[in-house]
Amino acid sequence: MENEDVKITIFLKDSPKLLANATVSMETIYFGFVTIKGFQIWNSRIFNERIQEAINIRPPTIIVYGHPYQFVFFENEQKWFELESKIYDAFVKAKSKSGNGATKELDLEEVSKEIE
């Protein structure tokens, strides 16, 4: 996935557990950009080895009869790991730009330009 093909918007939360929500727009061949809202970035007790921090990034989830179900599924696990990494990078950049923890939107394009 190229950075031009994925746009990520981060919404920082002022909560000790839910750190942020993310909206991901992916460019497809047939449908143009498809936007998926509701990715969640949580504090975790378990260390995430892929992103090297105790943070859990989850796809959108709905709770039915008290049980959470993920309704977005990635067939290729490696592609999910790539997207998880991009969401995390956008989150770190948004967090560093916003010192007060207020809700903040940030595009991945801005992040990638400043990382290079």
Number of C-alpha atoms within 10 A of each C-alpha: 10 8 13 10 12 20 22 26 21 27 22 22 16 13 11 8 12 16 20 24 23 26 19 21 17 18 16 11 6 6 8 11 15 11 13 15 14 15 20 20 25 18 17 14 10 10 13 13 9 10 16 8 14 13 20 19 22 16 20 19 15 12 9 8 6 7 8 11 12 11 9 12 10 10 8 8 10 10 12 14 14 13 17 20 15 21 25 20 18 25 28 14 20 25 21 11 12 14 8 9 17 12 15 16 16 20 18 23 16 13 19 14 8 9 9 5
